Amino acid sequence: MRTAISANSVITVEALAAAFSKSAETDTPAAVVLTVIDQREETARFTIKATSPLSKLMNAYCDHAGMPVSKVHFEIFGEALQPDDTAQSLGLVHGDVIDVVTPDDPES
C-alpha cells in the first residue's frame, strides 16, 4: 500500500535519516553523524557506524586537521572519550557534538 503525501506534509531530513539508518534487527542506528568542534569553533562532520570504535573518528579528524592523535583529546558532555568507546556504548545520536581539546586550548 502506498501512502500519499500532500503538499502540506512536512518530512524532515532527520526523520528520513533516522528511518533509513535503523538496522533491521534492532532499534540501534546503523550509523550516526557526529560533529567534531575545536577551540576555534571549526567543525567537521563524520559518519561512523554506531558499533565502530571512536578511534576511527579520532584518527580521521586528526588526519583532516593535520595533527597527531597524541596531542589532542576528545570530550563529549565534559567527559573524556576513549578510543575503544563506540557511539552505541555512549548512547550518542545523530548531531551530537564532540569537543577537541588541544594543549594550547586555554580551557584545558
ChimeraX commands (.cxc) that place a marker at each C-alpha (Angstrom):
marker #1 position 0.00,0.00,0.00 radius 0.5
marker #1 position 1.32,3.44,-0.88 radius 0.5
marker #1 position 0.81,6.48,1.27 radius 0.5
marker #1 position 0.09,9.75,-0.45 radius 0.5
marker #1 position 1.94,12.80,0.78 radius 0.5
marker #1 position 0.10,16.05,0.36 radius 0.5
marker #1 position 1.74,19.37,-0.43 radius 0.5
marker #1 position 1.22,20.38,3.20 radius 0.5
marker #1 position 3.11,17.39,4.61 radius 0.5
marker #1 position 6.45,18.08,6.25 radius 0.5
marker #1 position 9.11,15.41,6.45 radius 0.5
marker #1 position 12.40,16.44,7.98 radius 0.5
marker #1 position 15.75,15.22,6.75 radius 0.5
marker #1 position 16.45,14.00,10.27 radius 0.5
marker #1 position 13.27,11.89,10.27 radius 0.5
marker #1 position 14.17,10.35,6.93 radius 0.5
marker #1 position 17.76,9.69,8.00 radius 0.5
marker #1 position 16.59,8.08,11.23 radius 0.5
marker #1 position 14.08,5.90,9.38 radius 0.5
marker #1 position 16.61,4.66,6.84 radius 0.5
marker #1 position 19.52,4.15,9.23 radius 0.5
marker #1 position 17.75,1.78,11.61 radius 0.5
marker #1 position 19.09,-1.72,11.37 radius 0.5
marker #1 position 16.55,-4.39,10.52 radius 0.5
marker #1 position 17.06,-6.39,13.71 radius 0.5
marker #1 position 17.11,-3.66,16.38 radius 0.5
marker #1 position 16.35,-0.03,17.08 radius 0.5
marker #1 position 20.07,0.73,17.11 radius 0.5
marker #1 position 21.07,3.13,14.34 radius 0.5
marker #1 position 23.43,1.56,11.83 radius 0.5
marker #1 position 25.40,4.81,11.67 radius 0.5
marker #1 position 25.41,8.23,13.29 radius 0.5
marker #1 position 26.61,11.61,12.08 radius 0.5
marker #1 position 28.74,13.30,14.73 radius 0.5
marker #1 position 30.14,16.81,14.68 radius 0.5
marker #1 position 33.65,17.47,15.94 radius 0.5
marker #1 position 34.42,21.05,17.01 radius 0.5
marker #1 position 37.74,22.58,18.03 radius 0.5
marker #1 position 38.53,25.59,20.23 radius 0.5
marker #1 position 38.41,27.88,17.17 radius 0.5
marker #1 position 34.85,26.61,16.64 radius 0.5
marker #1 position 35.79,24.98,13.34 radius 0.5
marker #1 position 33.65,21.95,12.74 radius 0.5
marker #1 position 33.90,18.71,10.83 radius 0.5
marker #1 position 31.15,16.12,10.46 radius 0.5
marker #1 position 31.79,12.39,10.40 radius 0.5
marker #1 position 29.51,9.47,9.73 radius 0.5
marker #1 position 30.50,6.42,11.73 radius 0.5
marker #1 position 28.95,3.03,12.37 radius 0.5
marker #1 position 27.34,3.01,15.79 radius 0.5
marker #1 position 29.41,-0.05,16.74 radius 0.5
marker #1 position 32.78,1.16,15.40 radius 0.5
marker #1 position 35.38,2.33,17.91 radius 0.5
marker #1 position 35.60,6.12,18.09 radius 0.5
marker #1 position 39.33,5.78,17.41 radius 0.5
marker #1 position 38.33,5.74,13.72 radius 0.5
marker #1 position 36.70,9.16,14.08 radius 0.5
marker #1 position 39.61,10.45,16.19 radius 0.5
marker #1 position 42.19,9.35,13.62 radius 0.5
marker #1 position 40.13,10.74,10.72 radius 0.5
marker #1 position 39.77,14.09,12.47 radius 0.5
marker #1 position 43.49,14.33,13.27 radius 0.5
marker #1 position 44.38,13.42,9.66 radius 0.5
marker #1 position 41.94,16.12,8.47 radius 0.5
marker #1 position 43.35,18.70,10.91 radius 0.5
marker #1 position 46.98,17.72,10.32 radius 0.5
marker #1 position 47.80,16.97,13.94 radius 0.5
marker #1 position 48.91,13.83,15.77 radius 0.5
marker #1 position 46.32,11.99,17.84 radius 0.5
marker #1 position 48.75,12.01,20.77 radius 0.5
marker #1 position 48.49,15.82,21.02 radius 0.5
marker #1 position 44.70,16.07,21.44 radius 0.5
marker #1 position 41.90,14.51,23.39 radius 0.5
marker #1 position 38.21,14.32,22.69 radius 0.5
marker #1 position 35.31,15.03,25.03 radius 0.5
marker #1 position 31.55,14.87,24.94 radius 0.5
marker #1 position 29.34,16.40,27.63 radius 0.5
marker #1 position 32.58,17.24,29.51 radius 0.5
marker #1 position 33.67,13.60,29.71 radius 0.5
marker #1 position 36.83,12.28,28.03 radius 0.5
marker #1 position 36.30,9.81,25.20 radius 0.5
marker #1 position 38.34,6.64,24.99 radius 0.5
marker #1 position 39.47,5.23,21.63 radius 0.5
marker #1 position 37.58,1.99,22.24 radius 0.5
marker #1 position 34.30,3.76,23.08 radius 0.5
marker #1 position 31.54,3.46,20.48 radius 0.5
marker #1 position 28.63,5.73,19.64 radius 0.5
marker #1 position 26.33,2.90,20.68 radius 0.5
marker #1 position 28.03,2.28,24.06 radius 0.5
marker #1 position 27.84,6.00,24.87 radius 0.5
marker #1 position 24.29,6.43,23.60 radius 0.5
marker #1 position 25.33,9.01,21.00 radius 0.5
marker #1 position 22.78,10.07,18.41 radius 0.5
marker #1 position 22.79,11.99,15.14 radius 0.5
marker #1 position 24.01,15.52,15.69 radius 0.5
marker #1 position 25.87,15.04,18.96 radius 0.5
marker #1 position 28.94,17.27,19.24 radius 0.5
marker #1 position 32.39,16.08,20.26 radius 0.5
marker #1 position 34.86,18.69,21.53 radius 0.5
marker #1 position 38.54,18.55,20.61 radius 0.5
marker #1 position 40.89,19.77,23.32 radius 0.5
marker #1 position 44.47,20.62,22.42 radius 0.5
marker #1 position 47.37,21.62,24.69 radius 0.5
marker #1 position 47.17,25.24,23.53 radius 0.5
marker #1 position 43.45,25.35,24.40 radius 0.5
marker #1 position 43.10,27.82,27.31 radius 0.5
marker #1 position 40.26,25.72,28.79 radius 0.5
marker #1 position 42.33,22.52,29.03 radius 0.5
marker link #1:1,2 radius 0.2
marker link #1:2,3 radius 0.2
marker link #1:3,4 radius 0.2
marker link #1:4,5 radius 0.2
marker link #1:5,6 radius 0.2
marker link #1:6,7 radius 0.2
marker link #1:7,8 radius 0.2
marker link #1:8,9 radius 0.2
marker link #1:9,10 radius 0.2
marker link #1:10,11 radius 0.2
marker link #1:11,12 radius 0.2
marker link #1:12,13 radius 0.2
marker link #1:13,14 radius 0.2
marker link #1:14,15 radius 0.2
marker link #1:15,16 radius 0.2
marker link #1:16,17 radius 0.2
marker link #1:17,18 radius 0.2
marker link #1:18,19 radius 0.2
marker link #1:19,20 radius 0.2
marker link #1:20,21 radius 0.2
marker link #1:21,22 radius 0.2
marker link #1:22,23 radius 0.2
marker link #1:23,24 radius 0.2
marker link #1:24,25 radius 0.2
marker link #1:25,26 radius 0.2
marker link #1:26,27 radius 0.2
marker link #1:27,28 radius 0.2
marker link #1:28,29 radius 0.2
marker link #1:29,30 radius 0.2
marker link #1:30,31 radius 0.2
marker link #1:31,32 radius 0.2
marker link #1:32,33 radius 0.2
marker link #1:33,34 radius 0.2
marker link #1:34,35 radius 0.2
marker link #1:35,36 radius 0.2
marker link #1:36,37 radius 0.2
marker link #1:37,38 radius 0.2
marker link #1:38,39 radius 0.2
marker link #1:39,40 radius 0.2
marker link #1:40,41 radius 0.2
marker link #1:41,42 radius 0.2
marker link #1:42,43 radius 0.2
marker link #1:43,44 radius 0.2
marker link #1:44,45 radius 0.2
marker link #1:45,46 radius 0.2
marker link #1:46,47 radius 0.2
marker link #1:47,48 radius 0.2
marker link #1:48,49 radius 0.2
marker link #1:49,50 radius 0.2
marker link #1:50,51 radius 0.2
marker link #1:51,52 radius 0.2
marker link #1:52,53 radius 0.2
marker link #1:53,54 radius 0.2
marker link #1:54,55 radius 0.2
marker link #1:55,56 radius 0.2
marker link #1:56,57 radius 0.2
marker link #1:57,58 radius 0.2
marker link #1:58,59 radius 0.2
marker link #1:59,60 radius 0.2
marker link #1:60,61 radius 0.2
marker link #1:61,62 radius 0.2
marker link #1:62,63 radius 0.2
marker link #1:63,64 radius 0.2
marker link #1:64,65 radius 0.2
marker link #1:65,66 radius 0.2
marker link #1:66,67 radius 0.2
marker link #1:67,68 radius 0.2
marker link #1:68,69 radius 0.2
marker link #1:69,70 radius 0.2
marker link #1:70,71 radius 0.2
marker link #1:71,72 radius 0.2
marker link #1:72,73 radius 0.2
marker link #1:73,74 radius 0.2
marker link #1:74,75 radius 0.2
marker link #1:75,76 radius 0.2
marker link #1:76,77 radius 0.2
marker link #1:77,78 radius 0.2
marker link #1:78,79 radius 0.2
marker link #1:79,80 radius 0.2
marker link #1:80,81 radius 0.2
marker link #1:81,82 radius 0.2
marker link #1:82,83 radius 0.2
marker link #1:83,84 radius 0.2
marker link #1:84,85 radius 0.2
marker link #1:85,86 radius 0.2
marker link #1:86,87 radius 0.2
marker link #1:87,88 radius 0.2
marker link #1:88,89 radius 0.2
marker link #1:89,90 radius 0.2
marker link #1:90,91 radius 0.2
marker link #1:91,92 radius 0.2
marker link #1:92,93 radius 0.2
marker link #1:93,94 radius 0.2
marker link #1:94,95 radius 0.2
marker link #1:95,96 radius 0.2
marker link #1:96,97 radius 0.2
marker link #1:97,98 radius 0.2
marker link #1:98,99 radius 0.2
marker link #1:99,100 radius 0.2
marker link #1:100,101 radius 0.2
marker link #1:101,102 radius 0.2
marker link #1:102,103 radius 0.2
marker link #1:103,104 radius 0.2
marker link #1:104,105 radius 0.2
marker link #1:105,106 radius 0.2
marker link #1:106,107 radius 0.2
marker link #1:107,108 radius 0.2
view
